[in-house]
Structures are given as C-alpha cells and as structure tokens.
Amino acid sequence: MCGIFAYLNYNVARERRHILEVLFNGLRRLEYRGYDSSGIAIDADPTPADSSSSSSSPSPPMVFRQEGKIESLVGSVYREVDAADVDLERAFLVHAGIAHTRWATHGVPAPRNSHPQSSGGGNEFLVVHNGIITNYEVLKETLIRHGFTFESETDTEVIPKLAKFVYDKACEGGQSVTFSQVVKEVMRQLEGAYALIFKSPHYPNELIACKRGSTLILGVKELTDEKSCATLYHDVKALTKNGEPKELFFSSDLCAIVEHTKNYLSIEDNEVVHIKDGCVSILKFDYGKETPASVQRALSVLEMEVEQIKKGKYDHFMQKEIHEQPHSLTTTMRGRLKDSNVVLGGLKDHLRTIRHSRRIVFIGCGTSYNAALAARPFFEELSGIPVTMEIASDLLDRQGPIYREDTAVFVSQSGETADTLIALEYALENGAMCVGITNTVGSTLARKTHCGVHINAGCEIGVASTKAYTSQIVAMSMMALAIGDDRISTQSRRAAIINGLSELPNKVREVLKLDSEMRDLAESLIDSESLLVFGRGYNYATALEGALKVKEVALMHSEGMLAGEMKHGPLALVDETLPIIVIATRDACFSKQQSVIQQLHARKGRLIVMCSEGDATSVCPSGSCRVIEVPQSEDCLQPVLNIIPLQLLAYHLTVLRGYDVDQPRNLAKSVTTQ
C-alpha cells in the first residue's frame, strides 16, 4: 500500500520550486500510506535539437528517489538540484510532475526500489504505482528475453519497461502511437490490483492515469471566474473542450487535494484518464474491444475541510483523532436520529430484503472486524437474524459458503482494504445482498456494494484507527435499529438505545477527561513486555481492539482475550509482574467479570480494572488493583466509551517509549495488498 500523487499546471506559469513544493506537500498528506521511501519526477530544462536550430526537444525527466520519510527526500532533492545548478526559479507554463511514497511489499526500502520506476536509460517511461501486480514475474522473464535489464526488486518495474516495449515495437513498425494506446496495451498485460500514473518525454506535458482495484482521484482547479467554474465543474465534458488555465491533480487519497480544490472525480476501475493540452479525456478500457469507449461523468464536491488534515493544537494525528470522537460521533448520527426513528437513506430501499435474509455475515479486517464484533450482539437482538463473523482473508482462504439468502456486511474505514474487496467480489458472485460500512465516499467498497452507510467520521490520518472504530459501532447500531424497527417486542429496548445514542457524545467528553490518568498508567507500564486485556459479552471486542492498539503503535506484545476462556490456558500466564486489564462495566456479564477478578487476584495478578463510575469498591474491595472508572451508558453502547481509555493508553505508551505514534513500524493505512 503506497501513496501516489501528480500535479499538472496548464496555461499558468509555475516556478520549478513551486512545482516541487506542491509535489512534496502532496506526499506529506499521503505519508501515512507509506513511509519507508519516496520519490518524484519533474521535467529538466529542454535541450536544443541541434546547433543550427533554435528549436528545443524534451530532456529526460529528472528523477529523485530516497529511502526514509518524506523529509529525507526533500533534503536530498534540494542538495542534488543545488549541486547540479538546476534553476529552481525557472517558470513553466505547462508542466507535469509525479510523486510516490512507498510501503515496501517487493524489495527492501532503498532508492532502487522506490518510485517512480523507470523504463531504463533516458527515463522514457516513468510510473508510480499503488497496488500489486500478480503476474510480474512472468512479464519480467519475457522482458528480460527481449533485452531489458532490471535494477529493482519491485513488481512495478515491469510496467514502465512494458510501456517502452510497446512503444518501441510500434515505432519499429513505422506506426505512430498515442500515449493512451501505449497505456491501454500495458493494461491488457497486467494482472492484479493497481492505480498507475504514467509520465514520458515522448509525450511531454501529458499525464495518464488508470486503475483497477486501487483508489485514484482526479482533482480539478479551474483558474477562471467563479461563474465559469460552476459551469465547468458540473460536467467533466467541459474539461475536454476548454483550454482555460487550470491545475490538475491525481491522488490516491482525497486528503492530498483538499488544500488545492474541492472538485474531484473518483476514477472507476478500468478507466484511463488522459490529460493533454489542458483537456481531460476518460476512456473505459474493455478487454474484449480494441477501441475503448469515451466516458462522460460529473465531478463531485468534496465536503472535507483543510483543517481536518492538520494537527491543530495536538502533537500527533492519533491524539487529535481520539479527542475528535465527540464530534465524529455527532456527525455520524446527524440527521439520522429523528424522534424515535432511525433514517438511513442508503439502506431504506433495501431493508425489506435484509429483513428476509437467512443470516447476516459481517466481514472485515483488523479494527473494522473488531467494530463488527462489538455490534454483533445487539444486531442479533434487534433484528432477530443470526449473525456470523468472518475475517476477510480467512473467508477467502476457506472459500466459505455465502448464499443468495445472505446479507453480507463489509466494514472498512478506507473502503479500499484488499482482502475485504476481494471478499466483496466473492459475495457478489454468490448472489448475496452486499452492504458497505465505510468512512470514505467514492471508495471502491462504497461503489460496488448494493447499499450502505457512510460513517461520516471525517478524515483519519493516523495509521491506528480510533474515531472510525467508534463511529463504525454507532453506524452499525443505527443499522440494527433500522432493520428491527418492525419488531414490536423490542420497542422499549430500541427507545433506550436511541436515547443512549443521543447522550453518547457528551459521555465521550467525560471519558476523555481520563487523559492524564491514562498517561500515569502508561508510565507505570512503560517497561512491561506484555499486556493482557480480558473482556466478554459486549466488551470482548473492546479487549481485542484495545490490545490491537497497544500492539500496533506502542510495539508492545498485547493480547485481547475472552474472559470466559481464561481458565482454559491463559490463567497459566498470571503472576505479579504481568499487567492485566479486566473490563468489568455494568452489563449482563458483570458478575462473571467479578469472578474473573477474584480468580486473578487470588493468583497475585497485577490487575487494572475498568468499571462503571461508583463501582470501584465492588470490583476491587481490597483496594489492591488499579481502577479506571468510566460513565455508564446503555450496555450495547458501552464499548464506545470503554475503548477510549485504551486508545489513550496506547497513545501515551507509544510517546513515552519514543516511537512514532502516527507511523508505526511496518504498518500503513488502508492496506491494498494481500
């Protein structure tokens, strides 16, 4: 999973220094998607065609690649251009630059494995890539037989070399070939998931992007008067006809374009977007047809604000996003809770089908799976439909049965998680009703499911998901309420949950006041090697998610465990040094958790108990354990409150241990590789 970005200015002069900074800032916005290496490609100064002519021809693009984080690339680029006496003040009326930040899949982090990947000497074709090419080894062997030499260990390098092979073959046959024809033939050979941006000196001032399975966005900024802009933004068709000054952006995430424009287009699978002479053409690639069809689609208006991609008063994005949860929960519920009813526009036309399902299958990965697990108990209770859980990769490995009578609910913060999307294709092939729960409008998940709920939690940049998790639980609770609103037996329960939802943001604000207390707890655990978290019932998912947060950002071994299974193995680990968090807030499992605490205490366990306000003496009468008190909510909504102290604990543990909380080792966000 990587971040790709491109910037093209047309009929508006931009200095090379400005172009570099736009590319660098684009990568900074995408760095959460990959931060082991990065690179950019920009134009060099044109060179005279010959000594007797005043005309000029394009020079090979300048390519800069560097291991490490974005700032390492920035420093190396400015050192290199200074050493080469490159004029940073030179203005370009038209210029196309591409950029990439990498999360290593094929090959170690190193400049040779960084993008842009090149076709070879002269950088005749350059490519930045997000995704994975599954048949790259076969393509590589073929290209080697045709004389190509490979320098990297990546799957991406076959793409620019394949483009050069296609271009050279056409030229040898005396044919002229357009950039889009080259890319179309490359796409015909590729298997896997990808979003690609191509740049070539054979086609100066042009960019081509295409995608299959990975997100790619086109941003459009018209530099004309506002009334003209309104007309142009209404339809992409206008962009194919006018030569007005404009700036165009490709990005694998909306957060990289929001500071430039709010007008964007989500590129669909198998679309080729060609920018030439300031015009945008969109072609739909069809493997069965020689000539792709032209496509016209409307632009969308981005609702995100620039402030969402900035840290503001906080030291880290994860800290900011934890503290934004009262707001994110409010926006998730806004306009959807009306008196005693729940209105979900994305589901209303499909509720009858869902109610007649034989079962509901929740499918997700990581944090999204945990959110679905938290929702499962009340989903069954309110809908009366059996609910099963599937980790997306395991469902695919087993080829588990999915039936036409099933409703499959796919949960993903980004809407681009590879395993989840492949599981979605599998469920669609088997005829299931497919519902999406995602935070990302225009994502692949949102487009390919039959219906769904946008959780509306706002941009989440920290790799460790926090506010999306709690908003997912709330979104699924509203979904359960909507499905079950025709059941008379649950009306009083529904009313209590709706009331609990309305109170939830204020109760989250109260929980966030535990911040300093959780920092003190983190200080006491800083030297611990492991942490166990016990939960059950509604809070089994809380135990799993809390342990996952500690694991992924604090780089500390932690395990979430079902408390009912404690006697079947985990009890052997208990001693006076191993910290154990027990979640024992008031619900149907409270007395059972009291018993768990007694058993752990009898074995001199180092106990930290999370309980409801006022229950400290009930859960720890001897005062021998550390107690975290949280407000009490409706039992099925309690996981939303209970996870927040554990998020804060993970955050403070990470900072105190000296690790990067927003960019944890070996991890990146919205993983789009299998």
ZAMARGU-4260 file (C-alpha; in steps of 0.2 Angstrom, whole numbers, plus 5000, padded with zeros to 4 digits):
<rodrens>
0) 5000/5000/5000 | 5008/5016/4994 | 5003/5034/4991 | 5003/5042/4973 | 5002/5060/4968
5) 5003/5070/4952 | 5002/5089/4948 | 5000/5097/4931 | 4998/5115/4928 | 4991/5121/4912
10) 4992/5139/4904 | 4998/5146/4921 | 5016/5149/4925 | 5023/5140/4939 | 5041/5140/4945
15) 5050/5124/4947 | 5052/5127/4966 | 5033/5129/4967 | 5030/5113/4957 | 5042/5104/4969
20) 5033/5110/4985 | 5016/5105/4978 | 5023/5088/4975 | 5031/5087/4992 | 5016/5093/5001
25) 5005/5080/4992 | 5017/5067/4998 | 5016/5074/5016 | 4997/5072/5015 | 4999/5054/5010
30) 5014/5049/5021 | 5003/5039/5032 | 5000/5027/5017 | 5019/5023/5016 | 5034/5030/5024
35) 5049/5019/5020 | 5055/5028/5004 | 5048/5041/4992 | 5052/5049/4975 | 5047/5062/4962
40) 5050/5065/4944 | 5050/5083/4936 | 5055/5090/4919 | 5073/5095/4916 | 5076/5111/4905
45) 5073/5107/4886 | 5089/5105/4876 | 5092/5112/4859 | 5088/5100/4845 | 5104/5104/4836
50) 5117/5118/4835 | 5109/5126/4819 | 5091/5127/4826 | 5083/5137/4839 | 5070/5124/4842
55) 5071/5113/4858 | 5067/5095/4862 | 5062/5087/4879 | 5076/5081/4890 | 5074/5065/4900
60) 5065/5069/4916 | 5074/5072/4932 | 5070/5058/4945 | 5074/5059/4963 | 5072/5044/4975
65) 5076/5042/4993 | 5075/5029/5007 | 5066/5035/5023 | 5052/5048/5026 | 5047/5062/5015
70) 5059/5075/5023 | 5073/5064/5019 | 5068/5065/5000 | 5065/5084/5002 | 5083/5087/5009
75) 5091/5076/4996 | 5082/5084/4981 | 5087/5101/4986 | 5105/5096/4988 | 5105/5087/4971
80) 5097/5102/4962 | 5110/5114/4970 | 5124/5103/4966 | 5118/5102/4948 | 5115/5120/4947
85) 5096/5117/4942 | 5087/5134/4941 | 5073/5132/4953 | 5066/5149/4948 | 5063/5144/4930
90) 5044/5145/4926 | 5034/5133/4916 | 5018/5137/4908 | 5014/5119/4907 | 5022/5105/4917
95) 5018/5088/4923 | 5026/5080/4939 | 5023/5064/4948 | 5027/5058/4966 | 5026/5042/4977
100) 5028/5037/4995 | 5031/5019/4997 | 5026/5005/5009 | 5038/4990/5005 | 5030/4974/4998
105) 5043/4969/4985 | 5060/4973/4989 | 5068/4982/5005 | 5067/5000/5007 | 5080/5008/4996
110) 5082/5021/4982 | 5082/5007/4968 | 5065/5000/4975 | 5057/5017/4976 | 5046/5025/4964
115) 5045/5032/4951 | 5051/5016/4942 | 5059/5019/4925 | 5059/5010/4909 | 5078/5012/4909
120) 5091/5025/4902 | 5083/5041/4897 | 5068/5038/4908 | 5057/5036/4893 | 5043/5030/4903
125) 5040/5033/4922 | 5027/5025/4933 | 5021/5027/4951 | 5010/5013/4957 | 4999/5009/4971
130) 4994/4990/4972 | 5002/4974/4967 | 5005/4966/4950 | 5002/4947/4952 | 5009/4942/4936
135) 5025/4952/4936 | 5037/4938/4937 | 5030/4931/4920 | 5031/4948/4912 | 5049/4951/4919
140) 5055/4935/4911 | 5048/4940/4895 | 5055/4957/4895 | 5072/4950/4900 | 5072/4939/4885
145) 5069/4955/4874 | 5085/4963/4881 | 5078/4973/4896 | 5089/4974/4912 | 5080/4976/4929
150) 5088/4986/4943 | 5075/4984/4957 | 5066/4970/4966 | 5049/4978/4964 | 5034/4971/4954
155) 5032/4989/4947 | 5047/4990/4936 | 5039/4978/4923 | 5026/4992/4920 | 5037/5006/4913
160) 5048/4993/4904 | 5032/4985/4896 | 5027/5003/4891 | 5044/5005/4882 | 5042/4988/4874
165) 5025/4993/4867 | 5031/5010/4861 | 5047/5003/4853 | 5038/4989/4844 | 5025/5002/4836
170) 5039/5013/4831 | 5049/4999/4823 | 5034/4995/4813 | 5033/5013/4807 | 5017/5017/4817
175) 5013/5032/4827 | 5006/5028/4844 | 4997/5039/4856 | 5001/5039/4875 | 4984/5031/4878
180) 4987/5017/4866 | 5003/5013/4875 | 4994/5013/4892 | 4980/5003/4885 | 4991/4989/4879
185) 5001/4989/4895 | 4984/4987/4905 | 4980/4972/4894 | 4995/4963/4900 | 4994/4967/4919
190) 4985/4956/4932 | 4982/4962/4950 | 4976/4977/4958 | 4984/4994/4954 | 4982/5013/4952
195) 4995/5020/4940 | 5001/5037/4934 | 5012/5037/4918 | 5024/5051/4913 | 5035/5051/4897
200) 5046/5063/4887 | 5039/5056/4871 | 5023/5064/4877 | 5028/5080/4885 | 5016/5089/4897
205) 5004/5074/4897 | 4999/5063/4911 | 4990/5046/4910 | 4982/5038/4925 | 4972/5021/4926
210) 4966/5010/4939 | 4959/4993/4944 | 4955/4989/4962 | 4965/5004/4970 | 4958/5021/4973
215) 4963/5035/4962 | 4956/5053/4962 | 4957/5067/4949 | 4956/5085/4957 | 4952/5099/4946
220) 4956/5118/4950 | 4950/5130/4936 | 4959/5147/4937 | 4944/5156/4930 | 4930/5167/4936
225) 4918/5159/4949 | 4903/5158/4937 | 4913/5150/4924 | 4920/5137/4936 | 4902/5132/4942
230) 4898/5128/4924 | 4914/5118/4921 | 4913/5108/4937 | 4895/5102/4933 | 4902/5090/4920
235) 4918/5083/4915 | 4914/5085/4897 | 4918/5104/4898 | 4936/5099/4903 | 4938/5090/4887
240) 4934/5106/4877 | 4942/5121/4885 | 4960/5127/4886 | 4957/5139/4901 | 4971/5140/4914
245) 4969/5126/4927 | 4978/5115/4939 | 4975/5096/4939 | 4979/5083/4952 | 4980/5064/4953
250) 4980/5057/4971 | 4977/5040/4980 | 4968/5050/4993 | 4956/5065/4994 | 4966/5072/5009
255) 4981/5077/4997 | 4970/5088/4986 | 4958/5096/4998 | 4970/5111/5001 | 4970/5114/4982
260) 4952/5111/4976 | 4936/5103/4982 | 4931/5097/4964 | 4936/5080/4961 | 4931/5064/4951
265) 4933/5046/4958 | 4941/5036/4944 | 4932/5020/4941 | 4940/5003/4938 | 4947/5000/4920
270) 4946/5019/4916 | 4961/5028/4908 | 4961/5047/4911 | 4972/5056/4899 | 4977/5074/4902
275) 4984/5083/4886 | 4983/5101/4881 | 4974/5106/4897 | 4960/5094/4892 | 4954/5078/4901
280) 4948/5063/4892 | 4941/5047/4900 | 4941/5031/4891 | 4934/5015/4898 | 4945/5000/4894
285) 4937/4984/4889 | 4947/4968/4886 | 4935/4962/4873 | 4936/4978/4862 | 4951/4985/4853
290) 4945/5003/4855 | 4940/5010/4872 | 4924/5020/4874 | 4924/5038/4879 | 4916/5042/4896
295) 4907/5057/4902 | 4904/5059/4921 | 4900/5073/4933 | 4913/5080/4946 | 4909/5079/4964
300) 4911/5092/4978 | 4922/5087/4992 | 4915/5091/5009 | 4931/5089/5019 | 4939/5105/5026
305) 4958/5109/5026 | 4958/5109/5045 | 4954/5090/5045 | 4972/5086/5038 | 4981/5097/5050
310) 4986/5093/5068 | 4980/5109/5075 | 4984/5111/5094 | 4988/5092/5095 | 5006/5084/5095
315) 5000/5069/5084 | 4986/5065/5072 | 4981/5050/5083 | 4980/5061/5098 | 4969/5073/5088
320) 4958/5059/5081 | 4955/5052/5099 | 4949/5069/5105 | 4938/5072/5090 | 4927/5057/5094
325) 4913/5068/5102 | 4912/5077/5085 | 4914/5062/5074 | 4900/5053/5083 | 4889/5068/5082
330) 4892/5069/5063 | 4889/5050/5061 | 4872/5052/5069 | 4867/5069/5062 | 4851/5069/5053
335) 4849/5050/5056 | 4840/5050/5073 | 4823/5058/5072 | 4812/5056/5087 | 4811/5038/5090
340) 4816/5033/5072 | 4832/5030/5063 | 4833/5036/5045 | 4847/5029/5034 | 4845/5034/5017
345) 4857/5022/5010 | 4848/5007/5016 | 4829/5012/5016 | 4826/5004/4999 | 4834/4988/5004
350) 4828/4985/5022 | 4814/4973/5016 | 4827/4962/5008 | 4839/4962/5023 | 4825/4958/5035
355) 4821/4942/5025 | 4839/4936/5025 | 4843/4919/5031 | 4858/4927/5041 | 4869/4942/5041
360) 4888/4940/5038 | 4900/4953/5045 | 4916/4954/5035 | 4931/4964/5039 | 4949/4965/5044
365) 4958/4972/5060 | 4950/4986/5068 | 4935/4985/5057 | 4932/4967/5061 | 4933/4972/5079
370) 4920/4985/5077 | 4908/4972/5069 | 4911/4960/5083 | 4906/4974/5095 | 4890/4976/5085
375) 4886/4958/5083 | 4876/4955/5100 | 4864/4969/5098 | 4862/4966/5079 | 4856/4949/5083
380) 4845/4955/5097 | 4836/4969/5087 | 4835/4961/5070 | 4831/4943/5076 | 4843/4937/5062
385) 4858/4926/5065 | 4874/4935/5063 | 4891/4927/5059 | 4908/4934/5059 | 4921/4932/5045
390) 4939/4939/5044 | 4940/4943/5026 | 4956/4934/5022 | 4950/4918/5031 | 4934/4918/5022
395) 4944/4919/5005 | 4956/4905/5011 | 4942/4893/5015 | 4931/4899/5001 | 4917/4899/5015
400) 4899/4897/5009 | 4890/4913/5005 | 4872/4911/4999 | 4859/4921/4989 | 4849/4922/5005
405) 4863/4930/5015 | 4866/4949/5018 | 4885/4952/5019 | 4890/4967/5028 | 4908/4973/5023
410) 4916/4985/5036 | 4931/4995/5031 | 4937/5013/5036 | 4946/5016/5019 | 4934/5006/5008
415) 4950/5000/4999 | 4956/4986/5010 | 4962/4972/4998 | 4955/4957/5007 | 4939/4965/5010
420) 4936/4970/4992 | 4941/4953/4986 | 4928/4945/4998 | 4916/4958/4992 | 4918/4951/4974
425) 4916/4933/4980 | 4900/4938/4989 | 4893/4947/4974 | 4897/4932/4963 | 4887/4921/4975
430) 4872/4932/4974 | 4872/4939/4992 | 4865/4956/4996 | 4881/4967/5000 | 4881/4981/5012
435) 4895/4993/5014 | 4900/5002/5030 | 4914/5014/5026 | 4921/5031/5031 | 4926/5035/5013
440) 4914/5042/5000 | 4918/5036/4982 | 4929/5022/4988 | 4928/5005/4979 | 4918/4997/4993
445) 4905/5012/4993 | 4903/5010/4974 | 4902/4991/4972 | 4890/4986/4987 | 4872/4987/4984
450) 4869/4999/4998 | 4877/5005/5013 | 4881/5018/5027 | 4894/5032/5026 | 4900/5033/5044
455) 4905/5052/5041 | 4919/5052/5054 | 4930/5064/5045 | 4947/5061/5038 | 4958/5049/5048
460) 4976/5051/5045 | 4984/5042/5060 | 4988/5024/5055 | 4979/5017/5070 | 4961/5019/5068
465) 4952/5027/5083 | 4937/5038/5079 | 4932/5027/5064 | 4931/5012/5076 | 4918/5021/5087
470) 4909/5028/5073 | 4908/5011/5064 | 4900/5004/5080 | 4887/5018/5081 | 4883/5017/5062
475) 4880/4998/5064 | 4869/5001/5080 | 4858/5013/5069 | 4858/5000/5055 | 4852/4987/5068
480) 4839/4999/5074 | 4833/5002/5056 | 4832/4984/5052 | 4822/4979/5068 | 4810/4994/5069
485) 4796/4982/5064 | 4798/4971/5079 | 4785/4976/5092 | 4794/4966/5106 | 4809/4977/5105
490) 4801/4994/5105 | 4806/4999/5123 | 4824/4992/5120 | 4825/5002/5104 | 4819/5018/5113
495) 4833/5016/5127 | 4846/5013/5114 | 4841/5029/5104 | 4841/5039/5120 | 4859/5032/5124
500) 4865/5036/5106 | 4859/5054/5109 | 4869/5055/5125 | 4885/5047/5119 | 4895/5062/5113
505) 4894/5070/5130 | 4898/5054/5139 | 4914/5053/5127 | 4919/5070/5133 | 4918/5064/5151
510) 4929/5049/5146 | 4942/5060/5138 | 4945/5068/5155 | 4954/5052/5159 | 4968/5058/5148
515) 4981/5062/5162 | 4976/5047/5172 | 4979/5036/5157 | 4996/5044/5155 | 5001/5040/5173
520) 4995/5022/5169 | 5006/5022/5154 | 5021/5027/5164 | 5019/5013/5176 | 5018/5001/5161
525) 5032/5008/5151 | 5045/4994/5155 | 5032/4980/5154 | 5035/4967/5140 | 5017/4961/5138
530) 4999/4966/5142 | 4983/4955/5143 | 4966/4963/5141 | 4951/4952/5147 | 4933/4956/5141
535) 4917/4947/5137 | 4900/4949/5130 | 4898/4967/5123 | 4916/4970/5128 | 4925/4955/5121
540) 4928/4966/5105 | 4934/4980/5117 | 4948/4969/5123 | 4953/4964/5106 | 4953/4982/5100
545) 4962/4989/5115 | 4976/4976/5114 | 4977/4979/5095 | 4980/4997/5098 | 4994/4994/5110
550) 5002/4981/5099 | 5002/4992/5083 | 5008/5008/5089 | 5017/5005/5106 | 5026/4990/5099
555) 5022/4980/5115 | 5015/4962/5115 | 4997/4963/5120 | 4983/4951/5118 | 4964/4953/5120
560) 4956/4938/5127 | 4938/4931/5130 | 4937/4931/5149 | 4926/4915/5148 | 4941/4906/5141
565) 4953/4912/5155 | 4953/4895/5164 | 4957/4886/5148 | 4975/4891/5146 | 4978/4910/5149
570) 4977/4908/5168 | 4995/4900/5167 | 5002/4916/5162 | 4996/4926/5178 | 5009/4932/5190
575) 5013/4948/5200 | 5023/4956/5185 | 5011/4953/5171 | 4999/4968/5169 | 4981/4963/5166
580) 4967/4974/5161 | 4949/4967/5165 | 4934/4976/5158 | 4920/4975/5171 | 4907/4988/5167
585) 4889/4985/5171 | 4880/4973/5159 | 4874/4955/5160 | 4892/4949/5162 | 4896/4960/5177
590) 4895/4946/5190 | 4905/4934/5179 | 4919/4948/5177 | 4919/4950/5196 | 4923/4931/5197
595) 4937/4933/5185 | 4944/4947/5195 | 4944/4937/5211 | 4952/4922/5202 | 4966/4933/5196
600) 4968/4942/5212 | 4970/4925/5221 | 4985/4922/5209 | 4993/4938/5214 | 4989/4946/5196
605) 4994/4964/5193 | 4976/4970/5190 | 4970/4985/5181 | 4951/4985/5181 | 4939/4996/5170
610) 4922/4998/5179 | 4907/5009/5179 | 4908/5025/5189 | 4904/5021/5208 | 4909/5003/5206
615) 4927/5004/5212 | 4924/4995/5229 | 4913/4982/5220 | 4926/4976/5208 | 4941/4979/5220
620) 4936/4978/5238 | 4953/4976/5245 | 4960/4991/5235 | 4974/4980/5228 | 4971/4984/5210
625) 4971/5000/5200 | 4954/5006/5194 | 4948/5016/5179 | 4930/5022/5181 | 4920/5027/5165
630) 4902/5034/5163 | 4889/5021/5161 | 4879/5020/5145 | 4866/5008/5138 | 4875/4991/5139
635) 4877/4989/5120 | 4884/5006/5118 | 4896/5004/5132 | 4910/4998/5121 | 4911/5015/5113
640) 4915/5023/5130 | 4926/5008/5136 | 4938/5009/5121 | 4943/5027/5123 | 4954/5024/5139
645) 4963/5010/5130 | 4966/5021/5115 | 4973/5035/5126 | 4984/5021/5135 | 4991/5015/5118
650) 4994/5033/5113 | 5004/5038/5129 | 5013/5022/5129 | 5020/5025/5112 | 5025/5043/5115
655) 5034/5038/5132 | 5043/5023/5123 | 5049/5035/5110 | 5040/5028/5095 | 5031/5037/5081
660) 5013/5035/5085 | 5006/5041/5068 | 5018/5030/5058 | 5021/5014/5067 | 5034/5001/5062
665) 5030/4990/5047 | 5012/4997/5046 | 5002/5008/5035 | 4984/5013/5032 | 4971/5006/5021
670) 4982/4991/5016 | 4978/4987/4997 | 4990/4972/4996 | 4986/4954/5000
</rodrens>
